[in-house]
Amino acid sequence: MKVIILAAGYATRLYPLTLNQPKPLLPVAGRPMIERVLDNLAPIGGLDRIYVVTNAKFAGHFQKWADQYRATNSNLNFTVVNDGTTDDANKLGAIGDIHHVLQTQNLDDDLIVVAGDNLFSEKLAAFGKFCRETNAPVLALYDVGNLEAIKKYNSISTDAAGRITFFEEKPQHPTSTLTGIALYFYPRATLPLIRQYIAEGNNADQPGRLVQWLYPRTAVYTWRVPGLWFDIGSKETLEEADRIFAGR
């Protein structure tokens, strides 16, 4: 099984913190947030390569970090993939970056995709177990707790088996507090559908749009994230995560 960590954004909302440092390498409670992502992924087991897809501005930052991290965590193998972009004007988008890794790395294996700025308070071993047993696309869900908050994300409905029956990005009139987050599983057999999505010229930016396109074509299952989840999109959420993880 392979992992793609999405880390090609420019995080302009966090300027000046991210002017010369990529967001996933910002510290949370004394450690780069990408390391906290990896800590929670590692218990899944069988992860034979981690691809960190980033941009031309920050590729060197991630390579330096990966070399240092590998020195003390030799059980994980890294490839830093430079998508060649330089700013928001020419970025590939999250789905574009997934496709870029598939194409340039000749990737043909089961795949976990996670955003490098998504922090979890609990280990993700159960996610890996569910994905292997299901052997179908899986979207991680989190309950944000209120209908107003969900307007920033997406709204999900599922059937009794946990399959997605409805998906809407940034809903104006949500009826559920469950949202899909940037943690996905794509089994090997579904990778051609990602290539088809891009080939058809669909929106390559928000990764949830791929799920929105995918679920009418093939069953997409859901898995509820335990504990706390943070999407680090502002200085306020960064400070909150720093405070909570420091206290753990």
C-alpha atoms as a printed R data frame, in Angstrom:
    type eleno elety resid chain resno       x      y       z
1   ATOM     1    CA   MET     A     1   0.000  0.000   0.000
2   ATOM     2    CA   LYS     A     2   1.199  3.487  -0.889
3   ATOM     3    CA   VAL     A     3   0.480  6.860   0.732
4   ATOM     4    CA   ILE     A     4   0.244 10.268  -0.903
5   ATOM     5    CA   ILE     A     5   0.559 13.239   1.446
6   ATOM     6    CA   LEU     A     6  -0.848 16.371  -0.164
7   ATOM     7    CA   ALA     A     7   1.548 19.236   0.589
8   ATOM     8    CA   ALA     A     8   1.596 21.440  -2.512
9   ATOM     9    CA   GLY     A     9  -0.486 24.347  -1.246
10  ATOM    10    CA   TYR     A    10   0.860 27.833  -0.571
11  ATOM    11    CA   ALA     A    11  -1.252 28.509   2.567
12  ATOM    12    CA   THR     A    12  -1.599 32.218   1.889
13  ATOM    13    CA   ARG     A    13  -4.113 32.563   4.753
14  ATOM    14    CA   LEU     A    14  -1.272 31.775   7.150
15  ATOM    15    CA   TYR     A    15   1.123 34.452   5.869
16  ATOM    16    CA   PRO     A    16   3.688 35.451   7.064
17  ATOM    17    CA   LEU     A    17   4.196 32.048   8.757
18  ATOM    18    CA   THR     A    18   4.100 30.246   5.424
19  ATOM    19    CA   LEU     A    19   5.937 32.742   3.235
20  ATOM    20    CA   ASN     A    20   9.143 30.720   3.485
21  ATOM    21    CA   GLN     A    21   7.961 27.533   5.190
22  ATOM    22    CA   PRO     A    22   5.359 25.035   3.948
23  ATOM    23    CA   LYS     A    23   2.351 24.637   6.217
24  ATOM    24    CA   PRO     A    24   2.860 20.880   6.956
25  ATOM    25    CA   LEU     A    25   6.324 21.674   8.347
26  ATOM    26    CA   LEU     A    26   5.002 24.265  10.803
27  ATOM    27    CA   PRO     A    27   5.378 23.014  14.382
28  ATOM    28    CA   VAL     A    28   2.428 21.831  16.436
29  ATOM    29    CA   ALA     A    29   3.409 21.250  20.063
30  ATOM    30    CA   GLY     A    30   7.078 21.210  19.057
31  ATOM    31    CA   ARG     A    31   6.914 18.885  16.034
32  ATOM    32    CA   PRO     A    32   6.180 19.472  12.337
33  ATOM    33    CA   MET     A    33   2.522 18.652  11.741
34  ATOM    34    CA   ILE     A    34   3.431 16.224   8.932
35  ATOM    35    CA   GLU     A    35   5.199 14.057  11.526
36  ATOM    36    CA   ARG     A    36   2.005 13.914  13.568
37  ATOM    37    CA   VAL     A    37   0.165 12.774  10.439
38  ATOM    38    CA   LEU     A    38   2.752 10.042   9.915
39  ATOM    39    CA   ASP     A    39   2.594  8.963  13.582
40  ATOM    40    CA   ASN     A    40  -1.084  8.212  13.134
41  ATOM    41    CA   LEU     A    41  -0.683  6.505   9.746
42  ATOM    42    CA   ALA     A    42   2.221  4.246  10.753
43  ATOM    43    CA   PRO     A    43   0.092  1.769  12.800
44  ATOM    44    CA   ILE     A    44  -1.814  0.869   9.605
45  ATOM    45    CA   GLY     A    45   1.206 -1.196   8.621
46  ATOM    46    CA   GLY     A    46   2.279 -2.358   5.167
47  ATOM    47    CA   LEU     A    47   2.948  1.190   3.953
48  ATOM    48    CA   ASP     A    48   5.872  0.551   1.643
49  ATOM    49    CA   ARG     A    49   6.302  4.111   0.333
50  ATOM    50    CA   ILE     A    50   5.179  7.595   1.315
51  ATOM    51    CA   TYR     A    51   4.927 10.148  -1.506
52  ATOM    52    CA   VAL     A    52   4.992 13.770  -0.364
53  ATOM    53    CA   VAL     A    53   3.716 15.830  -3.283
54  ATOM    54    CA   THR     A    54   4.687 19.479  -3.079
55  ATOM    55    CA   ASN     A    55   5.626 22.423  -5.278
56  ATOM    56    CA   ALA     A    56   8.840 23.849  -6.700
57  ATOM    57    CA   LYS     A    57   9.007 26.502  -3.965
58  ATOM    58    CA   PHE     A    58   9.024 23.999  -1.105
59  ATOM    59    CA   ALA     A    59  10.402 20.761  -2.583
60  ATOM    60    CA   GLY     A    60  13.818 21.434  -1.050
61  ATOM    61    CA   HIS     A    61  12.274 22.034   2.380
62  ATOM    62    CA   PHE     A    62  10.499 18.673   2.288
63  ATOM    63    CA   GLN     A    63  13.555 16.824   0.971
64  ATOM    64    CA   LYS     A    64  15.665 18.173   3.817
65  ATOM    65    CA   TRP     A    65  12.983 17.218   6.330
66  ATOM    66    CA   ALA     A    66  12.545 13.723   4.797
67  ATOM    67    CA   ASP     A    67  16.292 13.031   4.928
68  ATOM    68    CA   GLN     A    68  16.387 13.975   8.604
69  ATOM    69    CA   TYR     A    69  13.201 12.076   9.446
70  ATOM    70    CA   ARG     A    70  14.354  8.926   7.644
71  ATOM    71    CA   ALA     A    71  17.542  8.899   9.698
72  ATOM    72    CA   THR     A    72  15.510  8.163  12.838
73  ATOM    73    CA   ASN     A    73  12.535  6.371  11.217
74  ATOM    74    CA   SER     A    74  14.149  3.926   8.813
75  ATOM    75    CA   ASN     A    75  10.980  1.797   8.506
76  ATOM    76    CA   LEU     A    76   9.330  4.407   6.269
77  ATOM    77    CA   ASN     A    77  10.477  5.129   2.713
78  ATOM    78    CA   PHE     A    78   9.883  8.582   1.243
79  ATOM    79    CA   THR     A    79   9.755 10.118  -2.197
80  ATOM    80    CA   VAL     A    80   9.316 13.886  -2.439
81  ATOM    81    CA   VAL     A    81   7.477 14.673  -5.683
82  ATOM    82    CA   ASN     A    82   7.832 18.188  -7.099
83  ATOM    83    CA   ASP     A    83   4.747 19.103  -9.127
84  ATOM    84    CA   GLY     A    84   6.654 21.956 -10.795
85  ATOM    85    CA   THR     A    85   4.277 24.749  -9.774
86  ATOM    86    CA   THR     A    86   5.405 28.017  -8.249
87  ATOM    87    CA   ASP     A    87   2.322 29.841  -6.913
88  ATOM    88    CA   ASP     A    88  -1.466 29.782  -6.629
89  ATOM    89    CA   ALA     A    89  -1.824 30.946 -10.225
90  ATOM    90    CA   ASN     A    90  -0.369 27.761 -11.741
91  ATOM    91    CA   LYS     A    91  -1.013 25.163  -9.028
92  ATOM    92    CA   LEU     A    92  -2.332 21.763 -10.124
93  ATOM    93    CA   GLY     A    93  -4.896 21.419  -7.338
94  ATOM    94    CA   ALA     A    94  -5.142 18.479  -4.952
95  ATOM    95    CA   ILE     A    95  -6.652 16.043  -7.466
96  ATOM    96    CA   GLY     A    96  -4.197 17.261 -10.081
97  ATOM    97    CA   ASP     A    97  -1.371 16.458  -7.669
98  ATOM    98    CA   ILE     A    98  -2.725 12.962  -6.986
99  ATOM    99    CA   HIS     A    99  -2.850 12.381 -10.745
100 ATOM   100    CA   HIS     A   100   0.663 13.816 -11.126
101 ATOM   101    CA   VAL     A   101   2.014 11.256  -8.645
102 ATOM   102    CA   LEU     A   102   0.139  8.404 -10.345
103 ATOM   103    CA   GLN     A   103   1.644  9.352 -13.696
104 ATOM   104    CA   THR     A   104   5.199 10.305 -12.781
105 ATOM   105    CA   GLN     A   105   5.759  7.519 -10.251
106 ATOM   106    CA   ASN     A   106   3.971  4.799 -12.258
107 ATOM   107    CA   LEU     A   107   1.896  4.105  -9.174
108 ATOM   108    CA   ASP     A   108  -0.216  0.942  -9.411
109 ATOM   109    CA   ASP     A   109  -1.160 -0.114  -5.889
110 ATOM   110    CA   ASP     A   110  -3.736  0.457  -3.173
111 ATOM   111    CA   LEU     A   111  -3.515  4.093  -2.132
112 ATOM   112    CA   ILE     A   112  -4.176  6.199   0.953
113 ATOM   113    CA   VAL     A   113  -4.373  9.959   0.356
114 ATOM   114    CA   VAL     A   114  -4.172 12.423   3.240
115 ATOM   115    CA   ALA     A   115  -3.687 16.166   3.489
116 ATOM   116    CA   GLY     A   116  -0.451 17.166   5.189
117 ATOM   117    CA   ASP     A   117  -2.286 19.696   7.357
118 ATOM   118    CA   ASN     A   118  -4.919 17.281   8.738
119 ATOM   119    CA   LEU     A   119  -4.238 16.428  12.364
120 ATOM   120    CA   PHE     A   120  -5.801 13.525  14.226
121 ATOM   121    CA   SER     A   121  -5.753 12.863  17.948
122 ATOM   122    CA   GLU     A   122  -6.053  9.080  17.490
123 ATOM   123    CA   LYS     A   123  -4.106  6.445  15.569
124 ATOM   124    CA   LEU     A   124  -5.534  5.336  12.221
125 ATOM   125    CA   ALA     A   125  -4.912  1.577  12.373
126 ATOM   126    CA   ALA     A   126  -8.681  0.926  12.318
127 ATOM   127    CA   PHE     A   127  -8.980  3.000   9.143
128 ATOM   128    CA   GLY     A   128  -6.415  0.799   7.423
129 ATOM   129    CA   LYS     A   129  -8.164 -2.376   8.609
130 ATOM   130    CA   PHE     A   130 -11.534 -1.117   7.345
131 ATOM   131    CA   CYS     A   131 -10.060 -0.174   3.961
132 ATOM   132    CA   ARG     A   132  -8.424 -3.569   3.481
133 ATOM   133    CA   GLU     A   133 -11.623 -5.400   4.432
134 ATOM   134    CA   THR     A   134 -13.840 -3.189   2.257
135 ATOM   135    CA   ASN     A   135 -11.514 -3.102  -0.777
136 ATOM   136    CA   ALA     A   136 -13.502 -0.183  -2.175
137 ATOM   137    CA   PRO     A   137 -13.010  3.591  -2.087
138 ATOM   138    CA   VAL     A   138 -13.348  4.971   1.449
139 ATOM   139    CA   LEU     A   139 -13.883  8.540   2.649
140 ATOM   140    CA   ALA     A   140 -13.181  9.447   6.281
141 ATOM   141    CA   LEU     A   141 -15.991 11.353   8.015
142 ATOM   142    CA   TYR     A   142 -15.943 13.692  10.997
143 ATOM   143    CA   ASP     A   143 -18.837 15.162  12.932
144 ATOM   144    CA   VAL     A   144 -18.201 18.919  13.161
145 ATOM   145    CA   GLY     A   145 -21.083 19.268  15.600
146 ATOM   146    CA   ASN     A   146 -23.206 22.026  14.080
147 ATOM   147    CA   LEU     A   147 -24.827 22.865  10.782
148 ATOM   148    CA   GLU     A   148 -23.218 26.300  10.488
149 ATOM   149    CA   ALA     A   149 -19.684 24.919  10.675
150 ATOM   150    CA   ILE     A   150 -20.374 22.361   7.975
151 ATOM   151    CA   LYS     A   151 -21.031 25.114   5.403
152 ATOM   152    CA   LYS     A   152 -17.228 25.529   5.166
153 ATOM   153    CA   TYR     A   153 -16.760 21.873   4.243
154 ATOM   154    CA   ASN     A   154 -19.127 19.397   2.591
155 ATOM   155    CA   SER     A   155 -22.290 17.564   3.546
156 ATOM   156    CA   ILE     A   156 -22.569 13.773   3.355
157 ATOM   157    CA   SER     A   157 -25.454 11.317   3.548
158 ATOM   158    CA   THR     A   158 -25.004  7.535   3.670
159 ATOM   159    CA   ASP     A   159 -27.130  4.405   3.527
160 ATOM   160    CA   ALA     A   160 -27.324  1.718   6.225
161 ATOM   161    CA   ALA     A   161 -24.134  0.091   4.904
162 ATOM   162    CA   GLY     A   162 -22.174  3.365   5.135
163 ATOM   163    CA   ARG     A   163 -22.085  3.996   1.393
164 ATOM   164    CA   ILE     A   164 -22.342  7.583   0.210
165 ATOM   165    CA   THR     A   165 -25.782  8.469  -1.178
166 ATOM   166    CA   PHE     A   166 -25.347 12.258  -1.268
167 ATOM   167    CA   PHE     A   167 -22.346 14.595  -1.372
168 ATOM   168    CA   GLU     A   168 -22.377 18.383  -1.667
169 ATOM   169    CA   GLU     A   169 -19.418 20.770  -1.423
170 ATOM   170    CA   LYS     A   170 -19.959 23.846   0.790
171 ATOM   171    CA   PRO     A   171 -23.724 23.286   1.234
172 ATOM   172    CA   GLN     A   172 -25.951 26.318   1.722
173 ATOM   173    CA   HIS     A   173 -28.665 24.330   3.494
174 ATOM   174    CA   PRO     A   174 -26.996 21.309   5.148
175 ATOM   175    CA   THR     A   175 -29.072 18.674   6.922
176 ATOM   176    CA   SER     A   176 -26.215 16.680   8.474
177 ATOM   177    CA   THR     A   177 -23.218 17.642  10.605
178 ATOM   178    CA   LEU     A   178 -21.064 14.882   9.081
179 ATOM   179    CA   THR     A   179 -18.378 16.061   6.688
180 ATOM   180    CA   GLY     A   180 -15.890 14.239   4.519
181 ATOM   181    CA   ILE     A   181 -12.290 15.119   5.322
182 ATOM   182    CA   ALA     A   182  -9.031 14.827   3.400
183 ATOM   183    CA   LEU     A   183  -8.350 11.186   4.272
184 ATOM   184    CA   TYR     A   184  -9.164  8.745   1.468
185 ATOM   185    CA   PHE     A   185  -8.557  5.191   0.368
186 ATOM   186    CA   TYR     A   186  -8.474  4.275  -3.311
187 ATOM   187    CA   PRO     A   187  -7.909  0.584  -4.067
188 ATOM   188    CA   ARG     A   188  -5.748 -0.225  -7.041
189 ATOM   189    CA   ALA     A   189  -8.755 -1.055  -9.248
190 ATOM   190    CA   THR     A   190 -10.128  2.511  -8.935
191 ATOM   191    CA   LEU     A   191  -6.965  4.358  -9.988
192 ATOM   192    CA   PRO     A   192  -8.049  4.420 -13.668
193 ATOM   193    CA   LEU     A   193 -11.121  6.395 -12.553
194 ATOM   194    CA   ILE     A   194  -8.851  9.120 -11.143
195 ATOM   195    CA   ARG     A   195  -7.119  9.295 -14.508
196 ATOM   196    CA   GLN     A   196 -10.535  9.449 -16.227
197 ATOM   197    CA   TYR     A   197 -11.646 12.290 -13.938
198 ATOM   198    CA   ILE     A   198  -8.653 14.396 -14.994
199 ATOM   199    CA   ALA     A   199  -8.879 13.384 -18.662
200 ATOM   200    CA   GLU     A   200 -12.471 14.653 -18.764
201 ATOM   201    CA   GLY     A   201 -11.314 18.097 -17.633
202 ATOM   202    CA   ASN     A   202 -13.066 18.114 -14.258
203 ATOM   203    CA   ASN     A   203 -12.176 20.499 -11.402
204 ATOM   204    CA   ALA     A   204  -8.770 19.368 -10.129
205 ATOM   205    CA   ASP     A   205  -8.673 21.481  -6.992
206 ATOM   206    CA   GLN     A   206 -10.572 20.326  -3.860
207 ATOM   207    CA   PRO     A   207 -10.017 16.572  -3.315
208 ATOM   208    CA   GLY     A   208 -13.643 16.084  -2.244
209 ATOM   209    CA   ARG     A   209 -14.790 16.818  -5.780
210 ATOM   210    CA   LEU     A   210 -13.306 13.510  -6.881
211 ATOM   211    CA   VAL     A   211 -15.489 11.693  -4.346
212 ATOM   212    CA   GLN     A   212 -18.506 13.715  -5.500
213 ATOM   213    CA   TRP     A   213 -17.844 12.522  -9.072
214 ATOM   214    CA   LEU     A   214 -16.962  8.976  -8.022
215 ATOM   215    CA   TYR     A   215 -19.822  7.840  -5.786
216 ATOM   216    CA   PRO     A   216 -22.493  7.693  -8.552
217 ATOM   217    CA   ARG     A   217 -20.101  5.506 -10.587
218 ATOM   218    CA   THR     A   218 -18.909  3.075  -7.910
219 ATOM   219    CA   ALA     A   219 -19.696  2.400  -4.256
220 ATOM   220    CA   VAL     A   220 -17.791  4.741  -1.928
221 ATOM   221    CA   TYR     A   221 -17.829  3.757   1.746
222 ATOM   222    CA   THR     A   222 -17.320  5.933   4.809
223 ATOM   223    CA   TRP     A   223 -15.387  5.600   8.068
224 ATOM   224    CA   ARG     A   224 -15.927  7.780  11.142
225 ATOM   225    CA   VAL     A   225 -12.787  9.413  12.540
226 ATOM   226    CA   PRO     A   226 -12.482  8.899  16.311
227 ATOM   227    CA   GLY     A   227 -11.310 11.569  18.727
228 ATOM   228    CA   LEU     A   228 -10.412 15.036  17.476
229 ATOM   229    CA   TRP     A   229  -9.619 16.274  13.981
230 ATOM   230    CA   PHE     A   230  -8.087 19.594  12.986
231 ATOM   231    CA   ASP     A   231  -7.981 21.129   9.534
232 ATOM   232    CA   ILE     A   232  -5.213 23.709   9.943
233 ATOM   233    CA   GLY     A   233  -6.459 26.534   7.747
234 ATOM   234    CA   SER     A   234  -5.909 29.594   9.909
235 ATOM   235    CA   LYS     A   235  -3.701 30.952  12.676
236 ATOM   236    CA   GLU     A   236  -6.566 30.343  15.105
237 ATOM   237    CA   THR     A   237  -6.836 26.622  14.317
238 ATOM   238    CA   LEU     A   238  -3.049 26.305  14.383
239 ATOM   239    CA   GLU     A   239  -2.934 27.885  17.838
240 ATOM   240    CA   GLU     A   240  -5.808 25.704  19.075
241 ATOM   241    CA   ALA     A   241  -4.144 22.522  17.810
242 ATOM   242    CA   ASP     A   242  -0.833 23.596  19.347
243 ATOM   243    CA   ARG     A   243  -2.511 24.095  22.715
244 ATOM   244    CA   ILE     A   244  -4.422 20.792  22.664
245 ATOM   245    CA   PHE     A   245  -1.550 18.619  21.426
246 ATOM   246    CA   ALA     A   246   0.823 20.222  23.919
247 ATOM   247    CA   GLY     A   247  -1.554 19.183  26.671
248 ATOM   248    CA   ARG     A   248  -1.753 15.570  25.525
